[in-house]
């Protein structure tokens, strides 16, 4: 068992623009927005193509980023800011939606492929590696005949909205646990947790 590596940079994935703000695909932004509010960190656009800010958590500096390049070019911003701030890939956590997880399920993983997610695919492409930590937030598959492309760009069905918001809240909790005691401990605690329906 190696030494615990502290997470320093958090990347929430989504699409810029008010029309996308509350959609399933933007759950990464939603978690990061709520985390920033909880920690008193202001996210603003400056220098990079991202809303971002810094703060102190448990006595160390952390960075929060929301790339504004649209989802399929997220990797451009991730690579740029990691290089600029000299943050190693093993110190970042990417937060994104996942079609293959049922709504409300959350999984923390330390590596893996893109699984069809264009934002994650872009990050893998620009970093040239896929061994980086992610928090996958389950949005489930279309249940009412929609194409996947339109499903992810819609808000949750009204009857699913409470569970979706509960997942966002638990996502914020899980990020704080990961920051506090490490990714492995957060995995053990949150990957086993079944959402309350």
C-alpha positions, 0 to 999 in steps of 0.5 A: 500500500503506497503513501496516500496522495492528496487530491489538489485539483478538482475538475467538474465537467459540463457545458457552459451556458445557462441553457445547460446548467440544470441538465444531467450532463452538467452534474459535474458543474453542479457538484463543484458549484455546491462544493465551492459554496460550501467551502467559500471558494469563488469561481470566476473566469480569468486566465484560463477557459474555465470558471475556477478558484482556489481555497484552503482545505485541511490546511492545504491549497486546492483548486476547483475548475469548470472547463468552459470549452464545451464537454468534448474539449474538456481535456484542453483546459485540464492539460493546460492548468495542470501544466501551469500549476505543476499539478501531477495527474495523480493529484486530480479528481474529475467529476462527471455524469455516467449513463451506465450507472443507475440514477443516484449511484456514485462510483469513485475510480482511480483509472479506466477508459472513457466509457463513451463519455466525450469529456473523459475521452478528451482528457485521456487524449490530451493527457495521453493516459487514463490513470486518473481519478474520477467520480462518476455520477449515475444518470441512467439511460433514457427511459422515455424513448429519447436519443441519448444525445438529447437525454443528457442535455435535459434536466432530470424527469420531475419524478427523478429530480429529488434523487438527482439532487440527493446524488449531487449532495452526496457527491459534495460529501464524497469529494470532501471525504476524498480531500480529507482522508484520501480517495481509497477511504472515500471509495470504501465509504461511498461506492458501497452506498445504495441511494435511497429511492 
